[in-house]
Amino acid sequence: MALAGQGTVIVWNDIAPEGRDAFFEWHPRQHMPERLNLPGFLRGRRCIAVDASIEFLTLYEVADLGVLDSEIYRTRLAHPTSWSLAVMPHFRNNVRGGCRVRYTEGPVMGGFVLTLRLTAKDTGRERLVERLATEVMPSIVPTARATGAHLCVNDQALSGGQVGARQGRFITQPDVVILVEGSVATEVRRIGDTMLADARLVALGAESVVRRDLYQLEYSLQKIEGVALPLPSPADGWTPG
């Protein structure tokens, strides 16, 4: 479906083997509800690799980029929970962008998501984004098995990457991100290989290196007005009871 707001936080990451069990419990039980409890956060999703260079993809949809520059969000980033502090050092290959949504369309949420990370040539990012938004993105959703097409542009001025680096993680940022959602993995891959082929993207103004990663949805959480989200805060992490 169309993204819920005008901004996104998009995160790719691997997890060190010794931190996997904690990560799999912390993320849905505390971290995602914590983020969705913040003003302006509307929906969160986590996906796992089908064919990807980085194992996990997390997408947060926010009302606008002002949410990501708000005092309450900055404070939360600077003061993570004890459980977060225990898990975050296990993050590897962390890529994170606070992005402006430049195009979004789709009837429903897809079970599979293809991400493409592009870098614009020289100083031509705005021209690349404009051409993608007008010449490429509108043709994706009418394609069989496609359920969503989104174009997001990273805003490097946002503070999240710098705060994260101080918590023991080295974080890189994307430039331009395309997300293609669909109901069948092979069809989502095909859309990427044909309608978003490297040669076409380069002709539109992208650098030749295009990073493609295919994911399957693990879970999602959406804010519902008037419904409070649970937020467990165990001192030493969660253990099954």
FIBA-38440 format. One line per 10 residues: number of its first residue (from 1); their letters; for each residue z, x, y of C-alpha. Coordinates in nm, 3 decimals, decimal comma, padded with zeros to 5 digits. Example, Ala and Ser with C-alpha at 12.3 -4.5 7.8 and 13.67 -1.06 7.14 Angstrom:
residues 2
1	AS	00,780 01,230 -00,450 | 00,714 01,367 -00,106
//
This chain:
residues 241
1	MALAGQGTVI	00,000 00,000 00,000 | -00,017 00,105 00,362 | 00,265 00,338 00,460 | 00,564 00,155 00,605 | 00,587 00,341 00,935 | 00,414 00,580 01,174 | 00,579 00,894 01,036 | 00,651 01,060 00,704 | 00,854 01,340 00,555 | 00,657 01,493 00,268
11	VWNDIAPEGR	00,828 01,744 00,039 | 00,690 01,947 -00,251 | 00,933 02,156 -00,455 | 01,010 02,319 -00,785 | 01,362 02,353 -00,927 | 01,511 02,654 -01,101 | 01,593 02,582 -01,469 | 01,967 02,611 -01,417 | 01,958 02,342 -01,146 | 01,741 02,079 -01,314
21	DAFFEWHPRQ	02,015 01,858 -01,458 | 02,197 01,842 -01,125 | 01,872 01,777 -00,935 | 01,773 01,485 -01,159 | 02,107 01,312 -01,091 | 02,167 01,410 -00,727 | 01,830 01,301 -00,593 | 01,828 00,930 -00,691 | 02,206 00,878 -00,693 | 02,290 01,037 -00,358
31	HMPERLNLPG	02,013 01,210 -00,165 | 01,752 00,936 -00,143 | 02,008 00,658 -00,068 | 02,160 00,889 00,195 | 01,824 00,930 00,368 | 01,742 00,557 00,346 | 02,075 00,477 00,509 | 01,964 00,663 00,824 | 01,816 00,456 01,108 | 01,437 00,440 01,091
41	FLRGRRCIAV	01,399 00,549 00,728 | 01,212 00,267 00,554 | 01,107 00,376 00,205 | 01,141 00,676 -00,026 | 00,951 00,779 -00,337 | 00,977 01,065 -00,581 | 00,696 01,171 -00,811 | 00,661 01,428 -01,088 | 00,361 01,647 -01,169 | 00,078 01,533 -01,392
51	DASIEFLTLY	-00,142 01,828 -01,294 | 00,010 02,017 -01,004 | 00,106 02,364 -00,888 | 00,445 02,234 -00,765 | 00,640 01,999 -00,993 | 00,798 01,743 -00,758 | 00,670 01,537 -00,465 | 00,899 01,333 -00,241 | 00,771 01,102 00,030 | 00,984 00,933 00,296
61	EVADLGVLDS	00,825 00,676 00,525 | 00,987 00,644 00,869 | 00,932 00,413 01,164 | 00,803 00,691 01,392 | 00,840 01,063 01,454 | 01,127 01,000 01,693 | 01,338 00,922 01,386 | 01,293 01,282 01,269 | 01,398 01,422 01,606 | 01,701 01,194 01,647
71	EIYRTRLAHP	02,054 01,326 01,688 | 02,180 01,144 01,378 | 01,905 01,295 01,160 | 01,959 01,645 01,300 | 02,331 01,611 01,235 | 02,272 01,503 00,874 | 02,038 01,798 00,815 | 02,290 02,040 00,959 | 02,583 01,897 00,760 | 02,470 01,830 00,400
81	TSWSLAVMPH	02,707 01,686 00,143 | 02,889 01,911 -00,103 | 02,660 01,786 -00,380 | 02,354 01,874 -00,170 | 02,491 02,222 -00,103 | 02,529 02,271 -00,478 | 02,172 02,160 -00,556 | 01,966 02,298 -00,265 | 01,988 02,669 -00,361 | 01,795 02,581 -00,679
91	FRNNVRGGCR	01,488 02,467 -00,481 | 01,179 02,685 -00,525 | 00,829 02,680 -00,371 | 00,949 02,438 -00,104 | 00,682 02,288 00,123 | 00,799 02,033 00,379 | 00,631 01,849 00,662 | 00,743 01,595 00,918 | 00,411 01,422 00,972 | 00,244 01,172 01,200
101	VRYTEGPVMG	00,046 00,905 01,013 | -00,312 00,906 01,141 | -00,463 00,667 00,885 | -00,310 00,441 00,621 | -00,453 00,160 00,410 | -00,388 -00,003 00,075 | -00,290 -00,332 -00,095 | -00,012 -00,208 -00,329 | 00,186 00,105 -00,421 | 00,011 00,318 -00,683
111	GFVLTLRLTA	00,164 00,473 -00,992 | -00,028 00,797 -00,935 | -00,062 01,005 -00,619 | -00,305 01,285 -00,545 | -00,205 01,512 -00,257 | -00,448 01,741 -00,077 | -00,314 02,004 00,162 | -00,576 02,123 00,410 | -00,575 02,378 00,688 | -00,806 02,325 00,983
121	KDTGRERLVE	-01,039 02,605 01,088 | -00,937 02,791 01,404 | -00,832 02,540 01,672 | -01,027 02,245 01,533 | -00,747 02,040 01,377 | -00,794 01,732 01,596 | -01,167 01,722 01,525 | -01,104 01,757 01,151 | -00,845 01,479 01,156 | -01,069 01,248 01,359
131	RLATEVMPSI	-01,362 01,297 01,125 | -01,145 01,240 00,818 | -01,001 00,922 00,969 | -01,339 00,776 01,060 | -01,585 00,917 00,805 | -01,385 00,961 00,485 | -01,060 00,767 00,458 | -01,197 00,410 00,504 | -01,418 00,444 00,196 | -01,137 00,532 -00,048
141	VPTARATGAH	-00,943 00,207 -00,098 | -01,255 -00,003 -00,177 | -01,314 00,231 -00,474 | -01,216 00,107 -00,821 | -00,852 00,180 -00,919 | -00,760 00,308 -00,574 | -00,451 00,144 -00,420 | -00,381 00,355 -00,111 | -00,528 00,619 00,120 | -00,325 00,800 00,383
151	LCVNDQALSG	-00,388 01,081 00,631 | -00,087 01,265 00,774 | -00,068 01,551 01,024 | 00,231 01,783 01,031 | 00,430 01,826 01,354 | 00,564 02,182 01,348 | 00,802 02,115 01,636 | 01,033 01,907 01,418 | 01,354 02,080 01,315 | 01,383 02,010 00,942
161	GQVGARQGRF	01,218 02,328 00,813 | 01,435 02,557 01,024 | 01,757 02,379 00,924 | 01,660 02,396 00,558 | 01,593 02,769 00,581 | 01,951 02,821 00,692 | 02,071 02,645 00,374 | 01,928 02,913 00,147 | 01,577 02,770 00,110 | 01,256 02,926 00,239
171	ITQPDVVILV	01,036 02,637 00,352 | 00,670 02,645 00,443 | 00,490 02,367 00,629 | 00,158 02,196 00,558 | -00,109 02,136 00,820 | -00,312 01,827 00,727 | -00,222 01,613 00,423 | -00,429 01,348 00,242 | -00,261 01,114 -00,007 | -00,464 00,904 -00,251
181	EGSVATEVRR	-00,278 00,644 -00,458 | -00,410 00,465 -00,762 | -00,333 00,287 -01,088 | -00,506 00,530 -01,328 | -00,462 00,907 -01,316 | -00,818 00,992 -01,419 | -00,963 00,766 -01,150 | -00,739 00,909 -00,879 | -00,849 01,256 -00,983 | -01,214 01,146 -00,980
191	IGDTMLADAR	-01,183 01,010 -00,626 | -01,044 01,344 -00,516 | -01,317 01,542 -00,691 | -01,603 01,332 -00,551 | -01,511 01,165 -00,223 | -01,283 01,452 -00,119 | -01,471 01,744 -00,271 | -01,397 02,089 -00,129 | -01,750 02,129 00,006 | -01,727 01,803 00,201
201	LVALGAESVV	-01,387 01,890 00,347 | -01,508 02,235 00,451 | -01,812 02,077 00,618 | -01,575 01,855 00,816 | -01,378 02,155 00,944 | -01,124 02,252 00,677 | -01,062 02,603 00,548 | -01,203 02,670 00,201 | -00,864 02,669 00,025 | -00,767 02,307 -00,054
211	RRDLYQLEYS	-00,447 02,259 -00,255 | -00,475 01,960 -00,490 | -00,182 01,821 -00,687 | -00,167 01,505 -00,901 | 00,165 01,323 -00,951 | 00,311 01,019 -01,125 | 00,569 00,797 -00,956 | 00,922 00,836 -01,097 | 01,106 00,592 -00,868 | 01,114 00,443 -00,520
221	LQKIEGVALP	01,375 00,297 -00,286 | 01,303 00,062 00,003 | 01,537 -00,047 00,277 | 01,603 -00,422 00,278 | 01,748 -00,570 00,594 | 02,113 -00,666 00,552 | 02,156 -00,486 00,220 | 02,372 -00,172 00,220 | 02,264 00,114 -00,007 | 02,527 00,278 -00,230
231	LPSPADGWTP	02,611 00,636 -00,140 | 02,824 00,816 -00,400 | 02,977 01,141 -00,277 | 03,134 01,324 -00,569 | 03,312 01,645 -00,481 | 03,158 01,845 -00,765 | 02,849 01,643 -00,854 | 02,802 01,339 -01,073 | 02,879 01,331 -01,443 | 02,810 01,031 -01,667
241	G	03,114 00,815 -01,738
//
